[in-house]
């Protein structure tokens, strides 16, 4: 009977090496999303300004109509 032995090489990562990998990945994502974040903010700010303008228009129209109504009934 013959005996078969299997040797397996296990690579253990040290915490220092793992932190380098995470730091490089974080650096990569930060550099990528740095420009994306400013574009995203500009687009969201523009959309918010459009929504505010559309929402404010009926309020000003109602205030103008109420003002005109009060001026006609007062005289």
PQR file with spaces between the fields and no chain letter, atoms N, CA, C, O and H, PARSE charges and radii, in Angstrom:
ATOM       1  N    UNK     1       0.837   -1.158    0.000 -0.4000 1.5000
ATOM       2  CA   UNK     1       0.000    0.000    0.000 -0.0000 2.0000
ATOM       3  C    UNK     1       0.895    1.237    0.000  0.5500 1.7000
ATOM       4  O    UNK     1       1.865    1.325    0.753 -0.5500 1.4000
ATOM       5  N    UNK     2       0.541    2.194   -0.868 -0.4000 1.5000
ATOM       6  CA   UNK     2       1.340    3.405   -0.926 -0.0000 2.0000
ATOM       7  C    UNK     2       0.559    4.561   -0.282  0.5500 1.7000
ATOM       8  O    UNK     2      -0.670    4.602   -0.330 -0.5500 1.4000
ATOM       9  H    UNK     2      -0.247    2.122   -1.480  0.4000 1.0000
ATOM      10  N    UNK     3       1.278    5.465    0.301 -0.4000 1.5000
ATOM      11  CA   UNK     3       0.681    6.605    0.994 -0.0000 2.0000
ATOM      12  C    UNK     3       0.844    7.834    0.105  0.5500 1.7000
ATOM      13  O    UNK     3       1.932    8.119   -0.397 -0.5500 1.4000
ATOM      14  H    UNK     3       2.277    5.432    0.340  0.4000 1.0000
ATOM      15  N    UNK     4      -0.236    8.539   -0.074 -0.4000 1.5000
ATOM      16  CA   UNK     4      -0.205    9.769   -0.859 -0.0000 2.0000
ATOM      17  C    UNK     4      -0.306   10.940    0.104  0.5500 1.7000
ATOM      18  O    UNK     4      -1.238   11.042    0.902 -0.5500 1.4000
ATOM      19  H    UNK     4      -1.120    8.308    0.333  0.4000 1.0000
ATOM      20  N    UNK     5       0.659   11.797    0.005 -0.4000 1.5000
ATOM      21  CA   UNK     5       0.626   12.999    0.839 -0.0000 2.0000
ATOM      22  C    UNK     5       0.430   14.209   -0.067  0.5500 1.7000
ATOM      23  O    UNK     5       1.050   14.326   -1.125 -0.5500 1.4000
ATOM      24  H    UNK     5       1.416   11.714   -0.643  0.4000 1.0000
ATOM      25  N    UNK     6      -0.436   15.091    0.371 -0.4000 1.5000
ATOM      26  CA   UNK     6      -0.721   16.305   -0.396 -0.0000 2.0000
ATOM      27  C    UNK     6      -0.300   17.487    0.455  0.5500 1.7000
ATOM      28  O    UNK     6      -0.722   17.633    1.602 -0.5500 1.4000
ATOM      29  H    UNK     6      -0.939   14.996    1.230  0.4000 1.0000
ATOM      30  N    UNK     7       0.534   18.321   -0.126 -0.4000 1.5000
ATOM      31  CA   UNK     7       0.952   19.526    0.577 -0.0000 2.0000
ATOM      32  C    UNK     7       0.264   20.715   -0.074  0.5500 1.7000
ATOM      33  O    UNK     7       0.251   20.869   -1.296 -0.5500 1.4000
ATOM      34  H    UNK     7       0.877   18.202   -1.058  0.4000 1.0000
ATOM      35  N    UNK     8      -0.281   21.512    0.750 -0.4000 1.5000
ATOM      36  CA   UNK     8      -0.986   22.684    0.260 -0.0000 2.0000
ATOM      37  C    UNK     8      -0.290   23.928    0.768  0.5500 1.7000
ATOM      38  O    UNK     8       0.054   24.026    1.946 -0.5500 1.4000
ATOM      39  H    UNK     8      -0.271   21.386    1.742  0.4000 1.0000
ATOM      40  N    UNK     9      -0.087   24.863   -0.115 -0.4000 1.5000
ATOM      41  CA   UNK     9       0.544   26.116    0.287 -0.0000 2.0000
ATOM      42  C    UNK     9      -0.551   27.123    0.613  0.5500 1.7000
ATOM      43  O    UNK     9      -1.384   27.448   -0.233 -0.5500 1.4000
ATOM      44  H    UNK     9      -0.366   24.784   -1.072  0.4000 1.0000
ATOM      45  N    UNK    10      -0.540   27.607    1.831 -0.4000 1.5000
ATOM      46  CA   UNK    10      -1.531   28.573    2.272 -0.0000 2.0000
ATOM      47  C    UNK    10      -0.826   29.906    2.449  0.5500 1.7000
ATOM      48  O    UNK    10       0.154   30.015    3.186 -0.5500 1.4000
ATOM      49  H    UNK    10       0.136   27.344    2.519  0.4000 1.0000
ATOM      50  N    UNK    11      -1.340   30.921    1.761 -0.4000 1.5000
ATOM      51  CA   UNK    11      -0.762   32.256    1.885 -0.0000 2.0000
ATOM      52  C    UNK    11      -1.591   33.030    2.895  0.5500 1.7000
ATOM      53  O    UNK    11      -2.783   33.269    2.700 -0.5500 1.4000
ATOM      54  H    UNK    11      -2.136   30.833    1.163  0.4000 1.0000
ATOM      55  N    UNK    12      -0.949   33.403    3.945 -0.4000 1.5000
ATOM      56  CA   UNK    12      -1.643   34.188    4.968 -0.0000 2.0000
ATOM      57  C    UNK    12      -1.314   35.652    4.754  0.5500 1.7000
ATOM      58  O    UNK    12      -0.150   36.040    4.651 -0.5500 1.4000
ATOM      59  H    UNK    12       0.019   33.208    4.103  0.4000 1.0000
ATOM      60  N    UNK    13      -2.345   36.439    4.690 -0.4000 1.5000
ATOM      61  CA   UNK    13      -2.133   37.879    4.557 -0.0000 2.0000
ATOM      62  C    UNK    13      -1.991   38.489    5.937  0.5500 1.7000
ATOM      63  O    UNK    13      -2.748   38.204    6.864 -0.5500 1.4000
ATOM      64  H    UNK    13      -3.291   36.124    4.773  0.4000 1.0000
ATOM      65  N    UNK    14      -1.021   39.309    6.022 -0.4000 1.5000
ATOM      66  CA   UNK    14      -0.846   40.008    7.281 -0.0000 2.0000
ATOM      67  C    UNK    14      -1.787   41.208    7.306  0.5500 1.7000
ATOM      68  O    UNK    14      -2.190   41.685    6.246 -0.5500 1.4000
ATOM      69  H    UNK    14      -0.405   39.541    5.268  0.4000 1.0000
ATOM      70  N    UNK    15      -2.145   41.703    8.479 -0.4000 1.5000
ATOM      71  CA   UNK    15      -3.023   42.875    8.540 -0.0000 2.0000
ATOM      72  C    UNK    15      -2.426   44.086    7.825  0.5500 1.7000
ATOM      73  O    UNK    15      -3.162   44.896    7.261 -0.5500 1.4000
ATOM      74  H    UNK    15      -1.817   41.315    9.340  0.4000 1.0000
ATOM      75  N    UNK    16      -1.110   44.214    7.843 -0.4000 1.5000
ATOM      76  CA   UNK    16      -0.464   45.342    7.184 -0.0000 2.0000
ATOM      77  C    UNK    16      -0.681   45.269    5.679  0.5500 1.7000
ATOM      78  O    UNK    16      -1.012   46.273    5.049 -0.5500 1.4000
ATOM      79  H    UNK    16      -0.512   43.556    8.300  0.4000 1.0000
ATOM      80  N    UNK    17      -0.497   44.093    5.101 -0.4000 1.5000
ATOM      81  CA   UNK    17      -0.673   43.925    3.651 -0.0000 2.0000
ATOM      82  C    UNK    17      -2.132   44.145    3.258  0.5500 1.7000
ATOM      83  O    UNK    17      -2.408   44.743    2.219 -0.5500 1.4000
ATOM      84  H    UNK    17      -0.227   43.277    5.613  0.4000 1.0000
ATOM      85  N    UNK    18      -3.053   43.673    4.069 -0.4000 1.5000
ATOM      86  CA   UNK    18      -4.469   43.849    3.785 -0.0000 2.0000
ATOM      87  C    UNK    18      -4.834   45.325    3.832  0.5500 1.7000
ATOM      88  O    UNK    18      -5.614   45.793    3.002 -0.5500 1.4000
ATOM      89  H    UNK    18      -2.828   43.187    4.914  0.4000 1.0000
ATOM      90  N    UNK    19      -4.292   46.054    4.774 -0.4000 1.5000
ATOM      91  CA   UNK    19      -4.617   47.474    4.861 -0.0000 2.0000
ATOM      92  C    UNK    19      -4.064   48.238    3.660  0.5500 1.7000
ATOM      93  O    UNK    19      -4.654   49.233    3.239 -0.5500 1.4000
ATOM      94  H    UNK    19      -3.659   45.673    5.448  0.4000 1.0000
ATOM      95  N    UNK    20      -2.947   47.789    3.108 -0.4000 1.5000
ATOM      96  CA   UNK    20      -2.430   48.433    1.904 -0.0000 2.0000
ATOM      97  C    UNK    20      -3.365   48.212    0.723  0.5500 1.7000
ATOM      98  O    UNK    20      -3.589   49.120   -0.078 -0.5500 1.4000
ATOM      99  H    UNK    20      -2.468   46.981    3.450  0.4000 1.0000
ATOM     100  N    UNK    21      -3.905   47.012    0.618 -0.4000 1.5000
ATOM     101  CA   UNK    21      -4.831   46.720   -0.471 -0.0000 2.0000
ATOM     102  C    UNK    21      -6.090   47.554   -0.317  0.5500 1.7000
ATOM     103  O    UNK    21      -6.582   48.116   -1.295 -0.5500 1.4000
ATOM     104  H    UNK    21      -3.723   46.274    1.268  0.4000 1.0000
ATOM     105  N    UNK    22      -6.617   47.643    0.897 -0.4000 1.5000
ATOM     106  CA   UNK    22      -7.817   48.439    1.115 -0.0000 2.0000
ATOM     107  C    UNK    22      -7.543   49.916    0.876  0.5500 1.7000
ATOM     108  O    UNK    22      -8.382   50.618    0.312 -0.5500 1.4000
ATOM     109  H    UNK    22      -6.217   47.186    1.691  0.4000 1.0000
ATOM     110  N    UNK    23      -6.384   50.391    1.298 -0.4000 1.5000
ATOM     111  CA   UNK    23      -6.061   51.796    1.115 -0.0000 2.0000
ATOM     112  C    UNK    23      -5.939   52.138   -0.363  0.5500 1.7000
ATOM     113  O    UNK    23      -6.376   53.207   -0.789 -0.5500 1.4000
ATOM     114  H    UNK    23      -5.703   49.820    1.757  0.4000 1.0000
ATOM     115  N    UNK    24      -5.355   51.251   -1.140 -0.4000 1.5000
ATOM     116  CA   UNK    24      -5.227   51.542   -2.564 -0.0000 2.0000
ATOM     117  C    UNK    24      -6.591   51.506   -3.246  0.5500 1.7000
ATOM     118  O    UNK    24      -6.845   52.298   -4.154 -0.5500 1.4000
ATOM     119  H    UNK    24      -5.000   50.383   -0.794  0.4000 1.0000
ATOM     120  N    UNK    25      -7.474   50.600   -2.824 -0.4000 1.5000
ATOM     121  CA   UNK    25      -8.816   50.559   -3.382 -0.0000 2.0000
ATOM     122  C    UNK    25      -9.595   51.814   -2.996  0.5500 1.7000
ATOM     123  O    UNK    25     -10.317   52.380   -3.817 -0.5500 1.4000
ATOM     124  H    UNK    25      -7.268   49.957   -2.086  0.4000 1.0000
ATOM     125  N    UNK    26      -9.447   52.242   -1.751 -0.4000 1.5000
ATOM     126  CA   UNK    26     -10.108   53.475   -1.315 -0.0000 2.0000
ATOM     127  C    UNK    26      -9.592   54.680   -2.078  0.5500 1.7000
ATOM     128  O    UNK    26     -10.364   55.558   -2.461 -0.5500 1.4000
ATOM     129  H    UNK    26      -8.861   51.782   -1.084  0.4000 1.0000
ATOM     130  N    UNK    27      -8.298   54.718   -2.295 -0.4000 1.5000
ATOM     131  CA   UNK    27      -7.736   55.823   -3.066 -0.0000 2.0000
ATOM     132  C    UNK    27      -8.259   55.844   -4.483  0.5500 1.7000
ATOM     133  O    UNK    27      -8.538   56.908   -5.036 -0.5500 1.4000
ATOM     134  H    UNK    27      -7.671   54.005   -1.983  0.4000 1.0000
ATOM     135  N    UNK    28      -8.391   54.674   -5.068 -0.4000 1.5000
ATOM     136  CA   UNK    28      -8.921   54.577   -6.427 -0.0000 2.0000
ATOM     137  C    UNK    28     -10.366   55.062   -6.477  0.5500 1.7000
ATOM     138  O    UNK    28     -10.727   55.830   -7.369 -0.5500 1.4000
ATOM     139  H    UNK    28      -8.164   53.810   -4.619  0.4000 1.0000
ATOM     140  N    UNK    29     -11.192   54.626   -5.539 -0.4000 1.5000
ATOM     141  CA   UNK    29     -12.591   55.041   -5.555 -0.0000 2.0000
ATOM     142  C    UNK    29     -12.740   56.522   -5.229  0.5500 1.7000
ATOM     143  O    UNK    29     -13.608   57.191   -5.789 -0.5500 1.4000
ATOM     144  H    UNK    29     -10.898   54.002   -4.814  0.4000 1.0000
ATOM     145  N    UNK    30     -11.916   57.037   -4.343 -0.4000 1.5000
ATOM     146  CA   UNK    30     -11.992   58.467   -4.029 -0.0000 2.0000
ATOM     147  C    UNK    30     -11.639   59.318   -5.238  0.5500 1.7000
ATOM     148  O    UNK    30     -12.300   60.320   -5.510 -0.5500 1.4000
ATOM     149  H    UNK    30     -11.210   56.493   -3.889  0.4000 1.0000
ATOM     150  N    UNK    31     -10.612   58.928   -5.955 -0.4000 1.5000
ATOM     151  CA   UNK    31     -10.225   59.717   -7.130 -0.0000 2.0000
ATOM     152  C    UNK    31     -11.277   59.626   -8.230  0.5500 1.7000
ATOM     153  O    UNK    31     -11.492   60.590   -8.965 -0.5500 1.4000
ATOM     154  H    UNK    31     -10.075   58.114   -5.734  0.4000 1.0000
ATOM     155  N    UNK    32     -11.933   58.473   -8.347 -0.4000 1.5000
ATOM     156  CA   UNK    32     -12.968   58.328   -9.370 -0.0000 2.0000
ATOM     157  C    UNK    32     -14.217   59.117   -9.003  0.5500 1.7000
ATOM     158  O    UNK    32     -14.770   59.832   -9.838 -0.5500 1.4000
ATOM     159  H    UNK    32     -11.758   57.690   -7.750  0.4000 1.0000
ATOM     160  N    UNK    33     -14.666   58.990   -7.752 -0.4000 1.5000
ATOM     161  CA   UNK    33     -15.909   59.624   -7.347 -0.0000 2.0000
ATOM     162  C    UNK    33     -15.743   61.091   -6.998  0.5500 1.7000
ATOM     163  O    UNK    33     -16.745   61.769   -6.771 -0.5500 1.4000
ATOM     164  H    UNK    33     -14.217   58.409   -7.073  0.4000 1.0000
ATOM     165  N    UNK    34     -14.542   61.607   -6.946 -0.4000 1.5000
ATOM     166  CA   UNK    34     -14.351   63.028   -6.646 -0.0000 2.0000
ATOM     167  C    UNK    34     -14.977   63.882   -7.732  0.5500 1.7000
ATOM     168  O    UNK    34     -15.671   64.853   -7.433 -0.5500 1.4000
ATOM     169  H    UNK    34     -13.728   61.056   -7.130  0.4000 1.0000
ATOM     170  N    UNK    35     -14.742   63.536   -8.981 -0.4000 1.5000
ATOM     171  CA   UNK    35     -15.351   64.308  -10.065 -0.0000 2.0000
ATOM     172  C    UNK    35     -16.820   63.950  -10.235  0.5500 1.7000
ATOM     173  O    UNK    35     -17.623   64.809  -10.600 -0.5500 1.4000
ATOM     174  H    UNK    35     -14.178   62.747   -9.224  0.4000 1.0000
ATOM     175  N    UNK    36     -17.186   62.705   -9.978 -0.4000 1.5000
ATOM     176  CA   UNK    36     -18.575   62.295  -10.113 -0.0000 2.0000
ATOM     177  C    UNK    36     -19.455   63.000   -9.089  0.5500 1.7000
ATOM     178  O    UNK    36     -20.594   63.360   -9.382 -0.5500 1.4000
ATOM     179  H    UNK    36     -16.534   62.007   -9.681  0.4000 1.0000
ATOM     180  N    UNK    37     -18.928   63.194   -7.900 -0.4000 1.5000
ATOM     181  CA   UNK    37     -19.717   63.812   -6.838 -0.0000 2.0000
ATOM     182  C    UNK    37     -20.057   65.256   -7.184  0.5500 1.7000
ATOM     183  O    UNK    37     -21.178   65.694   -6.928 -0.5500 1.4000
ATOM     184  H    UNK    37     -18.002   62.902   -7.661  0.4000 1.0000
ATOM     185  N    UNK    38     -19.132   66.001   -7.753 -0.4000 1.5000
ATOM     186  CA   UNK    38     -19.416   67.387   -8.087 -0.0000 2.0000
ATOM     187  C    UNK    38     -20.434   67.482   -9.223  0.5500 1.7000
ATOM     188  O    UNK    38     -21.299   68.358   -9.202 -0.5500 1.4000
ATOM     189  H    UNK    38     -18.221   65.645   -7.962  0.4000 1.0000
ATOM     190  N    UNK    39     -20.343   66.598  -10.208 -0.4000 1.5000
ATOM     191  CA   UNK    39     -21.331   66.598  -11.290 -0.0000 2.0000
ATOM     192  C    UNK    39     -22.703   66.219  -10.759  0.5500 1.7000
ATOM     193  O    UNK    39     -23.710   66.817  -11.137 -0.5500 1.4000
ATOM     194  H    UNK    39     -19.640   65.887  -10.226  0.4000 1.0000
ATOM     195  N    UNK    40     -22.739   65.235   -9.892 -0.4000 1.5000
ATOM     196  CA   UNK    40     -24.012   64.797   -9.326 -0.0000 2.0000
ATOM     197  C    UNK    40     -24.648   65.925   -8.523  0.5500 1.7000
ATOM     198  O    UNK    40     -25.856   66.143   -8.611 -0.5500 1.4000
ATOM     199  H    UNK    40     -21.921   64.749   -9.585  0.4000 1.0000
ATOM     200  N    UNK    41     -23.850   66.641   -7.746 -0.4000 1.5000
ATOM     201  CA   UNK    41     -24.379   67.755   -6.956 -0.0000 2.0000
ATOM     202  C    UNK    41     -24.914   68.860   -7.863  0.5500 1.7000
ATOM     203  O    UNK    41     -25.974   69.421   -7.590 -0.5500 1.4000
ATOM     204  H    UNK    41     -22.868   66.464   -7.675  0.4000 1.0000
ATOM     205  N    UNK    42     -24.198   69.176   -8.931 -0.4000 1.5000
ATOM     206  CA   UNK    42     -24.636   70.233   -9.847 -0.0000 2.0000
ATOM     207  C    UNK    42     -25.954   69.862  -10.523  0.5500 1.7000
ATOM     208  O    UNK    42     -26.835   70.709  -10.672 -0.5500 1.4000
ATOM     209  H    UNK    42     -23.336   68.720   -9.153  0.4000 1.0000
ATOM     210  N    UNK    43     -26.093   68.624  -10.926 -0.4000 1.5000
ATOM     211  CA   UNK    43     -27.327   68.178  -11.581 -0.0000 2.0000
ATOM     212  C    UNK    43     -28.489   68.208  -10.586  0.5500 1.7000
ATOM     213  O    UNK    43     -29.583   68.661  -10.923 -0.5500 1.4000
ATOM     214  H    UNK    43     -25.378   67.936  -10.805  0.4000 1.0000
ATOM     215  N    UNK    44     -28.255   67.728   -9.365 -0.4000 1.5000
ATOM     216  CA   UNK    44     -29.317   67.733   -8.365 -0.0000 2.0000
ATOM     217  C    UNK    44     -29.702   69.155   -7.966  0.5500 1.7000
ATOM     218  O    UNK    44     -30.881   69.430   -7.740 -0.5500 1.4000
ATOM     219  H    UNK    44     -27.367   67.360   -9.091  0.4000 1.0000
ATOM     220  N    UNK    45     -28.734   70.060   -7.877 -0.4000 1.5000
ATOM     221  CA   UNK    45     -29.047   71.451   -7.549 -0.0000 2.0000
ATOM     222  C    UNK    45     -29.864   72.099   -8.658  0.5500 1.7000
ATOM     223  O    UNK    45     -30.793   72.858   -8.380 -0.5500 1.4000
ATOM     224  H    UNK    45     -27.777   69.837   -8.061  0.4000 1.0000
ATOM     225  N    UNK    46     -29.534   71.812   -9.897 -0.4000 1.5000
ATOM     226  CA   UNK    46     -30.291   72.356  -11.025 -0.0000 2.0000
ATOM     227  C    UNK    46     -31.723   71.817  -11.030  0.5500 1.7000
ATOM     228  O    UNK    46     -32.669   72.580  -11.226 -0.5500 1.4000
ATOM     229  H    UNK    46     -28.780   71.195  -10.123  0.4000 1.0000
ATOM     230  N    UNK    47     -31.884   70.533  -10.819 -0.4000 1.5000
ATOM     231  CA   UNK    47     -33.224   69.956  -10.758 -0.0000 2.0000
ATOM     232  C    UNK    47     -34.028   70.524   -9.595  0.5500 1.7000
ATOM     233  O    UNK    47     -35.226   70.771   -9.731 -0.5500 1.4000
ATOM     234  H    UNK    47     -31.115   69.914  -10.660  0.4000 1.0000
ATOM     235  N    UNK    48     -33.381   70.731   -8.455 -0.4000 1.5000
ATOM     236  CA   UNK    48     -34.063   71.312   -7.301 -0.0000 2.0000
ATOM     237  C    UNK    48     -34.515   72.736   -7.610  0.5500 1.7000
ATOM     238  O    UNK    48     -35.629   73.114   -7.247 -0.5500 1.4000
ATOM     239  H    UNK    48     -32.407   70.530   -8.344  0.4000 1.0000
ATOM     240  N    UNK    49     -33.675   73.535   -8.273 -0.4000 1.5000
ATOM     241  CA   UNK    49     -34.049   74.904   -8.629 -0.0000 2.0000
ATOM     242  C    UNK    49     -35.222   74.905   -9.601  0.5500 1.7000
ATOM     243  O    UNK    49     -36.103   75.759   -9.493 -0.5500 1.4000
ATOM     244  H    UNK    49     -32.770   73.227   -8.567  0.4000 1.0000
ATOM     245  N    UNK    50     -35.254   73.980  -10.536 -0.4000 1.5000
ATOM     246  CA   UNK    50     -36.374   73.888  -11.481 -0.0000 2.0000
ATOM     247  C    UNK    50     -37.666   73.536  -10.743  0.5500 1.7000
ATOM     248  O    UNK    50     -38.714   74.126  -11.005 -0.5500 1.4000
ATOM     249  H    UNK    50     -34.538   73.287  -10.623  0.4000 1.0000
ATOM     250  N    UNK    51     -37.589   72.584   -9.828 -0.4000 1.5000
ATOM     251  CA   UNK    51     -38.781   72.189   -9.071 -0.0000 2.0000
ATOM     252  C    UNK    51     -39.285   73.337   -8.201  0.5500 1.7000
ATOM     253  O    UNK    51     -40.493   73.550   -8.098 -0.5500 1.4000
ATOM     254  H    UNK    51     -36.738   72.105   -9.615  0.4000 1.0000
ATOM     255  N    UNK    52     -38.374   74.075   -7.578 -0.4000 1.5000
ATOM     256  CA   UNK    52     -38.776   75.221   -6.748 -0.0000 2.0000
ATOM     257  C    UNK    52     -39.422   76.292   -7.608  0.5500 1.7000
ATOM     258  O    UNK    52     -40.431   76.874   -7.210 -0.5500 1.4000
ATOM     259  H    UNK    52     -37.393   73.901   -7.661  0.4000 1.0000
ATOM     260  N    UNK    53     -38.865   76.563   -8.775 -0.4000 1.5000
ATOM     261  CA   UNK    53     -39.436   77.579   -9.664 -0.0000 2.0000
ATOM     262  C    UNK    53     -40.824   77.169  -10.140  0.5500 1.7000
ATOM     263  O    UNK    53     -41.732   77.999  -10.184 -0.5500 1.4000
ATOM     264  H    UNK    53     -38.045   76.091   -9.098  0.4000 1.0000
ATOM     265  N    UNK    54     -40.996   75.919  -10.490 -0.4000 1.5000
ATOM     266  CA   UNK    54     -42.303   75.442  -10.938 -0.0000 2.0000
ATOM     267  C    UNK    54     -43.309   75.483   -9.782  0.5500 1.7000
ATOM     268  O    UNK    54     -44.481   75.795   -9.991 -0.5500 1.4000
ATOM     269  H    UNK    54     -40.258   75.245  -10.454  0.4000 1.0000
ATOM     270  N    UNK    55     -42.858   75.172   -8.580 -0.4000 1.5000
ATOM     271  CA   UNK    55     -43.756   75.178   -7.422 -0.0000 2.0000
ATOM     272  C    UNK    55     -44.097   76.589   -6.968  0.5500 1.7000
ATOM     273  O    UNK    55     -45.195   76.802   -6.454 -0.5500 1.4000
ATOM     274  H    UNK    55     -41.906   74.919   -8.410  0.4000 1.0000
ATOM     275  N    UNK    56     -43.214   77.553   -7.132 -0.4000 1.5000
ATOM     276  CA   UNK    56     -43.457   78.914   -6.667 -0.0000 2.0000
ATOM     277  C    UNK    56     -44.365   79.686   -7.609  0.5500 1.7000
ATOM     278  O    UNK    56     -45.057   80.606   -7.172 -0.5500 1.4000
ATOM     279  H    UNK    56     -42.322   77.380   -7.549  0.4000 1.0000
ATOM     280  N    UNK    57     -44.381   79.341   -8.873 -0.4000 1.5000
ATOM     281  CA   UNK    57     -45.185   80.078   -9.836 -0.0000 2.0000
ATOM     282  C    UNK    57     -46.682   80.091   -9.479  0.5500 1.7000
ATOM     283  O    UNK    57     -47.277   81.167   -9.537 -0.5500 1.4000
ATOM     284  H    UNK    57     -43.819   78.594   -9.228  0.4000 1.0000
ATOM     285  N    UNK    58     -47.328   78.982   -9.118 -0.4000 1.5000
ATOM     286  CA   UNK    58     -48.750   79.040   -8.754 -0.0000 2.0000
ATOM     287  C    UNK    58     -49.006   79.869   -7.493  0.5500 1.7000
ATOM     288  O    UNK    58     -50.054   80.502   -7.372 -0.5500 1.4000
ATOM     289  H    UNK    58     -46.845   78.108   -9.071  0.4000 1.0000
ATOM     290  N    UNK    59     -48.070   79.868   -6.569 -0.4000 1.5000
ATOM     291  CA   UNK    59     -48.244   80.662   -5.351 -0.0000 2.0000
ATOM     292  C    UNK    59     -48.252   82.148   -5.691  0.5500 1.7000
ATOM     293  O    UNK    59     -49.094   82.889   -5.184 -0.5500 1.4000
ATOM     294  H    UNK    59     -47.218   79.354   -6.667  0.4000 1.0000
ATOM     295  N    UNK    60     -47.334   82.594   -6.536 -0.4000 1.5000
ATOM     296  CA   UNK    60     -47.312   84.001   -6.945 -0.0000 2.0000
ATOM     297  C    UNK    60     -48.540   84.353   -7.777  0.5500 1.7000
ATOM     298  O    UNK    60     -49.074   85.455   -7.648 -0.5500 1.4000
ATOM     299  H    UNK    60     -46.650   81.992   -6.949  0.4000 1.0000
ATOM     300  N    UNK    61     -48.989   83.449   -8.614 -0.4000 1.5000
ATOM     301  CA   UNK    61     -50.183   83.696   -9.422 -0.0000 2.0000
ATOM     302  C    UNK    61     -51.412   83.820   -8.526  0.5500 1.7000
ATOM     303  O    UNK    61     -52.259   84.681   -8.760 -0.5500 1.4000
ATOM     304  H    UNK    61     -48.555   82.554   -8.718  0.4000 1.0000
ATOM     305  N    UNK    62     -51.520   82.973   -7.505 -0.4000 1.5000
ATOM     306  CA   UNK    62     -52.649   83.052   -6.577 -0.0000 2.0000
ATOM     307  C    UNK    62     -52.597   84.342   -5.766  0.5500 1.7000
ATOM     308  O    UNK    62     -53.634   84.964   -5.538 -0.5500 1.4000
ATOM     309  H    UNK    62     -50.831   82.274   -7.315  0.4000 1.0000
ATOM     310  N    UNK    63     -51.412   84.753   -5.328 -0.4000 1.5000
ATOM     311  CA   UNK    63     -51.280   86.005   -4.570 -0.0000 2.0000
ATOM     312  C    UNK    63     -51.657   87.198   -5.444  0.5500 1.7000
ATOM     313  O    UNK    63     -52.299   88.132   -4.964 -0.5500 1.4000
ATOM     314  H    UNK    63     -50.570   84.247   -5.512  0.4000 1.0000
ATOM     315  N    UNK    64     -51.273   87.183   -6.704 -0.4000 1.5000
ATOM     316  CA   UNK    64     -51.628   88.262   -7.621 -0.0000 2.0000
ATOM     317  C    UNK    64     -53.135   88.295   -7.868  0.5500 1.7000
ATOM     318  O    UNK    64     -53.733   89.371   -7.897 -0.5500 1.4000
ATOM     319  H    UNK    64     -50.751   86.424   -7.094  0.4000 1.0000
ATOM     320  N    UNK    65     -53.748   87.136   -8.045 -0.4000 1.5000
ATOM     321  CA   UNK    65     -55.194   87.080   -8.247 -0.0000 2.0000
ATOM     322  C    UNK    65     -55.940   87.552   -7.005  0.5500 1.7000
ATOM     323  O    UNK    65     -56.943   88.256   -7.124 -0.5500 1.4000
ATOM     324  H    UNK    65     -53.262   86.262   -8.021  0.4000 1.0000
ATOM     325  N    UNK    66     -55.475   87.183   -5.831 -0.4000 1.5000
ATOM     326  CA   UNK    66     -56.094   87.631   -4.586 -0.0000 2.0000
ATOM     327  C    UNK    66     -55.951   89.136   -4.424  0.5500 1.7000
ATOM     328  O    UNK    66     -56.887   89.800   -3.978 -0.5500 1.4000
ATOM     329  H    UNK    66     -54.660   86.612   -5.735  0.4000 1.0000
ATOM     330  N    UNK    67     -54.806   89.678   -4.776 -0.4000 1.5000
ATOM     331  CA   UNK    67     -54.575   91.115   -4.709 -0.0000 2.0000
ATOM     332  C    UNK    67     -55.520   91.848   -5.664  0.5500 1.7000
ATOM     333  O    UNK    67     -56.112   92.863   -5.296 -0.5500 1.4000
ATOM     334  H    UNK    67     -54.046   89.139   -5.138  0.4000 1.0000
ATOM     335  N    UNK    68     -55.657   91.347   -6.858 -0.4000 1.5000
ATOM     336  CA   UNK    68     -56.559   91.971   -7.829 -0.0000 2.0000
ATOM     337  C    UNK    68     -58.009   91.889   -7.369  0.5500 1.7000
ATOM     338  O    UNK    68     -58.768   92.841   -7.547 -0.5500 1.4000
ATOM     339  H    UNK    68     -55.176   90.523   -7.157  0.4000 1.0000
ATOM     340  N    UNK    69     -58.397   90.772   -6.785 -0.4000 1.5000
ATOM     341  CA   UNK    69     -59.751   90.600   -6.268 -0.0000 2.0000
ATOM     342  C    UNK    69     -60.042   91.579   -5.135  0.5500 1.7000
ATOM     343  O    UNK    69     -61.112   92.186   -5.082 -0.5500 1.4000
ATOM     344  H    UNK    69     -57.780   89.998   -6.641  0.4000 1.0000
ATOM     345  N    UNK    70     -59.082   91.722   -4.237 -0.4000 1.5000
ATOM     346  CA   UNK    70     -59.281   92.651   -3.108 -0.0000 2.0000
ATOM     347  C    UNK    70     -59.321   94.101   -3.571  0.5500 1.7000
ATOM     348  O    UNK    70     -60.040   94.908   -2.981 -0.5500 1.4000
ATOM     349  H    UNK    70     -58.213   91.229   -4.280  0.4000 1.0000
ATOM     350  N    UNK    71     -58.578   94.451   -4.599 -0.4000 1.5000
ATOM     351  CA   UNK    71     -58.607   95.827   -5.113 -0.0000 2.0000
ATOM     352  C    UNK    71     -59.949   96.122   -5.787  0.5500 1.7000
ATOM     353  O    UNK    71     -60.443   97.243   -5.669 -0.5500 1.4000
ATOM     354  H    UNK    71     -57.993   93.796   -5.078  0.4000 1.0000
ATOM     355  N    UNK    72     -60.542   95.187   -6.470 -0.4000 1.5000
ATOM     356  CA   UNK    72     -61.832   95.411   -7.150 -0.0000 2.0000
ATOM     357  C    UNK    72     -62.980   95.460   -6.158  0.5500 1.7000
ATOM     358  O    UNK    72     -63.920   96.232   -6.350 -0.5500 1.4000
ATOM     359  H    UNK    72     -60.141   94.276   -6.566  0.4000 1.0000
ATOM     360  N    UNK    73     -62.930   94.656   -5.104 -0.4000 1.5000
ATOM     361  CA   UNK    73     -64.031   94.641   -4.142 -0.0000 2.0000
ATOM     362  C    UNK    73     -63.941   95.821   -3.160  0.5500 1.7000
ATOM     363  O    UNK    73     -64.950   96.220   -2.579 -0.5500 1.4000
ATOM     364  H    UNK    73     -62.166   94.029   -4.949  0.4000 1.0000
ATOM     365  N    UNK    74     -62.753   96.369   -2.980 -0.4000 1.5000
ATOM     366  CA   UNK    74     -62.576   97.469   -2.048 -0.0000 2.0000
ATOM     367  C    UNK    74     -63.109   98.801   -2.568  0.5500 1.7000
ATOM     368  O    UNK    74     -63.466   99.671   -1.773 -0.5500 1.4000
ATOM     369  H    UNK    74     -61.934   96.045   -3.453  0.4000 1.0000
ATOM     370  N    UNK    75     -63.166   98.972   -3.857 -0.4000 1.5000
ATOM     371  CA   UNK    75     -63.585  100.274   -4.401 -0.0000 2.0000
ATOM     372  C    UNK    75     -65.013  100.339   -4.822  0.5500 1.7000
ATOM     373  O    UNK    75     -65.471  101.381   -5.292 -0.5500 1.4000
ATOM     374  H    UNK    75     -62.876   98.265   -4.502  0.4000 1.0000
